[in-house]
């Protein structure tokens, strides 16, 4: 379990983390979301004792990270996969880490196989691809068989097979009762992996909620209807307070009426329905809507030329 109490981190006049409190529970995968500059990396560094909070505190399994006698057995972390000695082989990198905590060679061999690096274990890590380096970083995090995992962008550089592998592994570790704290900008992957979310913006807590509740809160009360009787159905449903729109033939989006109400009306009129489904926001849409005002670094609006549009000729200048 990770418990943060009123964490604050200042760098001069800059407040990177602002009175942040949350708890990461064991037994589930918890996602850590926020725009760039939201304070996620700083928070993770404070959890691991790499940065000292200006005020507040954070503990892992009841103690500050530095107070654990064998921290690798308590917390496994991946903050920067490339933070390795490039001249060492993958195996020697892990053996050097293991020697600091009395971990035997057998465990090193286990994690090499677990992350799929057996064929390159004797090769220098400096020549690894991004995906191979990521697997080595994950192996380092798993080396001590820890109760808590803290991973920043763990799928970065992995191929589809690797993404599926790490997703399955993280869920399995959570099912074993471990604490899994995961940061990623890949919303589609986070939606498939995490069960709970901690969302921050400008260093402050925005939301501490389950993934399902987070998405539901951003979803509309609209219903998608597919029917070959689109025209008749539109006329049947239009009424005060009911909005009916269509993005393509045979499809209606109805706002202000439940799926049951639409179904009963269509049945009474003898109209065929092929689909009735609530219009639900994606995790990405929910995240963008919630953090819109907390984005610190916003890209400028693309010019017409960048969008592939024709640039208007200035008046008075010959073409």
N, C-alpha and C positions, 0 to 999 in steps of 0.2 A: 504494500500500500504506500502511495505517495501522498503526503499531506503538506500543502503550502498554506501558510498563515500570514496574510498581509504583506506579501513579498513586494519590496520596492527596490529598484535599482536605478541609480542616477549616474550619469556620466557628465559631470559639470552641470550645465543647465538643461541637459537632455534627460528626460525621464523615459527609460526604456521599458520598465515594468512598474506599474502604479497600483500599489495596495491590492495585490492579486492573491486571492484565496480559492483553493479548490482541493478536492480529494480524488485520487485515482484509485478505484476499487480493484481488488483482485478478482479473477474469474471472468473478466470480460476484456475485450480490446477497446481501449479508449483513444479516440482520435483527438489530436491537438491542432486546431485550425486557426488561421488568422492571415490577413494580408501581409505582404512584405513589410518589415519594420514594425510588426505588431508586438514583438517581444518574445516570440516563441523560442528562438535559439538562446537568448539570454536567460530565459526561465529554465531551459534544460541545463544550461551551464551552471546555474545556481543549484539545481537539484544535485548535480554531480560534484559540487564543491569547487568547480573551476573558476567561478566568479563568486565573490562574497556579496550578499545582499546589503544594500544601504540600510535597510531595516526589514523587519519581519524574519521569518524562518521557514525552513522546509526540511522534512524528514522522510526517509525511506525505511519502511518497516520499523518505525518508532525511533530511529536514530538519524542524526546528521550523517551524510555519506562518509565523512572523514572519521567518524567514531566507530565505524564497523571494523572489527579486527581483520576480516577477510572480505574486502569489498567486492571482489570479483565473484564471490559466491552469493552475494546479496543483489548486486546490480550489474547487469550487462548493458553496455551502451554503444550506440553507433551514432556519432555526431558528424564525423568526417572520415569517410572510408579511405581516403588517401593519406591519412595520418599514420603512415607506416614507413619503416626503413626500406627504401627502394632497393638496396643492395642485398637484402635478405630474401631467401626463398619464403614461400607461404608457410611451409612447415616450420622453418626456423623462427619466423616471426611469432608463430603461435607457441613454439617451445620456449622462447624467451619470455613471453607473457606468462606462461604456465609456471616457469621457474620462480617468479616473484611471489607466488601464492601457494607453492607446494603442490601444484596440479601435475599429475603424472602424464607420461607419454601416451598412455592408452586413451585418455580423454582427448588429447590433441588429435589422435588418429580418428576418433569418433566424430569430432566436429568437421574434420576435413572431408570425411565421407558424407556427413549430413548436409553440407553445403555444396557438394558436387565438385570439389577441387582436387580429387585424387590424382587425376592425370597431369596436373600442373603443380602439384605440391612441392616439387623440387626446383621449380623455376623461380627466378627473381621476380619479386612483386612489382618492381619498377617497370616491367614489360607487360604487365597485365592490362587487359582492356578495362573499360569503365565497369562493365558488368562483373568481370572476374574480381576486380578490386572490391566491388560491393559485396560479393559473396565472402571475400576474406574478412571484410569488416563485420559482417554478420557472424562469421565463425568466431571472431574475437569477442563479440558480445555474448555468445553462447558458451564460451570456453569454461566458465566457472559453474555452469548449470544453475544460473541465478534464479531467484524467486521473482525478480523485477527486471523488465526489459524497457529501455528507453531508446527509441530508434527515430532518427531524423532522416526522412526521405529514403526509407530502406529499399524501395523498388527502383530507385534512380539507376538507369543504365541496364536494367535486367530485360531480357527478352521475354516474350509471352509465357514461355514455359517457366522461366524464373519468377515472373510475377505471380503465377498461379501457385508455385511452390512456396514462396514466402507468405502469401495469403493463407494457405492451408496450414503452414507451420505456426503462424501467429495465433490462429484460432485454436489449434491443438494445444499450444502452450497455455492459452487462457483457460481452456477447458480443464487443464490440469490444476487450475487454481492460482496460476501466476498472474502478476500484474503486468499488463502490456500497455505501454504509453507510446503512441505512434503519431508522428508529424508528417504530413505530406500535402503537396499542392495538387495532387491528382485526385480530384473529387470523385470520379467514377470508381477508382480503386478504393478510396476511403468508404464509399457507400457499400461496397461489397465486403469490407473487412471489419470496420468498427461497429460497435453496438452503442457506444456512448460518445458524446462530443463535449470538449471544452473549447469554446471559441473566444478568442481575444482580439482586441483591436486597440491600437495606440497604448498598449501595455495594460489595458484594463479588461476584466472579465465581461464578456457580452452575453454568453449563454453557457449553461452547464446542464445538458439535457440529453435524452436518448436520441439516437439518429431518427427513429420513427417520428417522435414528437417534433423534432427540429424541422423535418420535411413537411409534416402536416401543418405546422404553424405558418408555413410559407405558401401552402397550396390554396387554390381558390375553391369555391363551392360549385364549380362548374362540372358538367357531365358531358363526356364525349358520346355521341349517338351516331351509329352507322345504320343506314336504312335505305333500301331501294325506293322507298316512298318519301323521299326527302321533302318534296314540295308540300304534300298533304300534311306531313308531320310538323313542318314549320308552322303552317296555318293553325294546326291543332294546338300547338304549345304556346303560341304568342298570346300574351295577356299582360295585364298591368304588373310591372315589377319583374317580368321574365324577359331575359335577353337571349336571342337565338342568333348565332352567327355561323358562317360556313367558310372553311378554308379550302375545301375541294369538294367535287361532286360526291354526293352520298354521305357526307360527313356534316354533322351539326355539333356545335358546342352550345350547351344550354346552361345558363346561369340563373339561379333563383328557384330551381326545382330539383328534387331528389331523383335518384335513379328509379326508386319505387313508383313515384308519382308519374314519371314519364312512361314507365312500363305499363301501368294500369290504363293510362289514357290511350296509349297506342293499341293495347289489346281491345279496349272497348270500341275503338274505331276500326278494328280489323286490319291494322297496319303492321307490316313486318319489321322487326328489329333484328339487326345482325350483331350489334354490340351496344352495351351500356357500361361505361366505365368512368369513375371519377377522374378528373383531370388533376394529377398530382405533380407537384414541382419536383425536379431533380435535386439532388444534394447541391450541385453546383449552382442552380438557380436560387435555392434557399440561402446558400452562403453569400452569393453576390448581393441579394436583396438585404440581408442582415448587416453586412459589413460595408455597404456602399459609402457610408459617412465616416468610416474608420480607415479608409485607404489613405496611406501617407504618401505613397509614390504612385501617381496616376499618369499613365501614358497620354500624350496629347492626342486629340482627334486626328485620324489620318487625313492627309490631303486628298483631294479628288484623284490626283495621279496615283497615289499609293493605293487607293481603292480600285484602281483600274478604270476610273471614269474619265471622260474627256475633260480637259482643262479649258475653261472658257477663255476666248481670245479677248485681250483687253481692248476696250472701245477706242477707236482712233488709231489703232496700229494695224497696218495691212498684214493680211495672212501671208 
